[in-house]
């Protein structure tokens, strides 16, 4: 299973926000800079995370973005399900496959995907940032 870059960026953004000291906010530009990734992509990802209720955006002088839920309340499997746009594994119609009506590959891939997602549902955002000090050191947060 390979996640899309979109989902990868979403999980990274959530991890970044979970590493911030309580009450501190960040912004899309900072997250993009820390990870050295496209700001434009991150804007879209953070926008969807906000619409899904994982991130809260505050406008104004002391504004920014922050987690809208405690890290232990953010289920990684659920985030993946909500951010991924194709959990079927393959697209049998592009290009059209002649085996589509008799093939069992798609069903097997769906079962494998469901097993992967079920396993990911055993993890929360808090689990992903359990090694907080190491992550903060690598990202050079607070410098």
C-alpha positions as CSV (number, residue, x, y, z in Angstrom):
1,X,0.0,0.0,0.0
2,X,1.4,3.3,-1.0
3,X,-0.3,6.5,0.3
4,X,-0.7,9.4,-2.0
5,X,1.5,12.5,-1.4
6,X,-1.7,14.3,-0.3
7,X,-2.3,11.9,2.6
8,X,1.4,11.8,3.4
9,X,1.4,15.6,3.7
10,X,-1.8,15.5,5.8
11,X,-0.2,13.1,8.3
12,X,3.0,15.1,8.5
13,X,1.0,18.3,9.1
14,X,-0.9,16.7,11.9
15,X,2.3,15.3,13.4
16,X,3.9,18.8,13.2
17,X,1.0,20.4,15.0
18,X,1.0,17.7,17.6
19,X,4.6,18.5,18.4
20,X,3.9,22.2,19.2
21,X,3.8,23.3,22.8
22,X,0.3,23.6,24.2
23,X,-1.4,26.9,23.0
24,X,1.2,27.5,20.3
25,X,-0.1,27.9,16.7
26,X,1.7,27.5,13.4
27,X,1.0,28.2,9.8
28,X,1.1,26.5,6.4
29,X,4.3,28.3,5.4
30,X,6.1,27.0,8.5
31,X,5.0,23.4,8.1
32,X,6.0,23.5,4.4
33,X,9.4,25.0,5.3
34,X,10.1,22.5,8.0
35,X,9.4,19.6,5.7
36,X,10.7,21.3,2.6
37,X,7.5,20.6,0.6
38,X,5.2,22.6,-1.6
39,X,3.3,25.3,0.2
40,X,0.5,25.2,-2.4
41,X,-0.1,21.5,-1.7
42,X,0.0,22.0,2.0
43,X,-2.6,24.8,1.7
44,X,-5.0,22.3,0.1
45,X,-4.2,19.6,2.6
46,X,-4.6,21.8,5.7
47,X,-7.9,23.2,4.2
48,X,-9.3,19.7,4.0
49,X,-7.9,18.8,7.5
50,X,-9.8,21.8,8.8
51,X,-13.0,20.9,7.0
52,X,-12.8,17.4,8.5
53,X,-12.3,18.9,12.0
54,X,-8.7,17.8,12.7
55,X,-7.3,21.3,12.4
56,X,-8.6,24.7,13.6
57,X,-7.7,27.8,11.7
58,X,-7.8,31.1,13.7
59,X,-7.8,34.4,11.9
60,X,-6.3,37.6,13.1
61,X,-3.1,38.9,14.8
62,X,-2.6,35.9,17.0
63,X,-4.0,33.5,14.5
64,X,-2.7,30.4,12.8
65,X,-3.5,26.7,12.8
66,X,-3.6,24.2,15.6
67,X,-5.0,20.8,16.3
68,X,-8.7,20.8,16.8
69,X,-8.6,17.5,18.8
70,X,-6.2,16.0,21.3
71,X,-3.6,13.8,19.5
72,X,-5.0,10.7,21.3
73,X,-8.4,11.4,19.7
74,X,-7.0,11.5,16.1
75,X,-7.3,8.0,14.7
76,X,-4.6,7.5,11.9
77,X,-6.7,4.9,10.0
78,X,-9.7,7.2,9.9
79,X,-7.5,10.1,8.7
80,X,-6.2,7.9,5.9
81,X,-9.7,6.8,4.9
82,X,-10.8,10.4,4.8
83,X,-7.8,11.8,2.8
84,X,-7.2,9.0,0.3
85,X,-9.3,9.4,-2.8
86,X,-8.9,5.8,-4.1
87,X,-8.9,2.9,-1.7
88,X,-9.7,0.3,-4.4
89,X,-6.0,-0.5,-5.1
90,X,-6.4,-0.5,-8.8
91,X,-8.6,1.0,-11.5
92,X,-9.7,-1.7,-13.8
93,X,-11.2,0.7,-16.3
94,X,-8.1,2.8,-17.2
95,X,-7.1,1.2,-19.4
96,X,-10.0,-1.1,-19.6
97,X,-9.1,-4.7,-18.5
98,X,-10.6,-7.6,-20.4
99,X,-10.6,-9.6,-17.2
100,X,-12.9,-7.3,-15.3
101,X,-15.9,-9.6,-15.2
102,X,-14.0,-12.7,-14.0
103,X,-11.0,-11.3,-12.2
104,X,-10.5,-11.8,-8.5
105,X,-7.5,-9.5,-8.1
106,X,-9.6,-6.4,-7.3
107,X,-11.4,-8.3,-4.5
108,X,-8.1,-9.5,-3.1
109,X,-6.6,-6.0,-3.2
110,X,-9.7,-4.6,-1.5
111,X,-9.4,-7.2,1.3
112,X,-5.7,-6.3,1.7
113,X,-6.4,-2.6,1.7
114,X,-9.1,-3.1,4.4
115,X,-6.6,-5.1,6.5
116,X,-4.1,-2.3,6.2
117,X,-6.6,0.3,7.2
118,X,-7.9,-1.8,10.1
119,X,-4.3,-2.1,11.3
120,X,-3.8,1.7,11.0
121,X,-6.9,2.2,13.1
122,X,-4.9,0.8,16.0
123,X,-2.8,4.0,16.0
124,X,-3.5,7.5,17.1
125,X,-1.6,10.7,16.3
126,X,-0.3,10.5,19.9
127,X,1.3,7.1,19.0
128,X,3.1,8.7,16.0
129,X,4.6,11.4,18.1
130,X,5.5,9.3,21.1
131,X,9.2,10.0,20.3
132,X,8.5,13.7,20.7
133,X,12.0,14.8,21.6
134,X,13.6,13.0,18.7
135,X,11.1,14.5,16.2
136,X,11.6,18.0,17.6
137,X,15.3,17.6,17.3
138,X,15.1,16.3,13.7
139,X,12.7,19.1,12.6
140,X,14.7,21.7,14.6
141,X,11.5,23.0,16.2
142,X,12.0,25.9,18.6
143,X,15.2,27.1,17.0
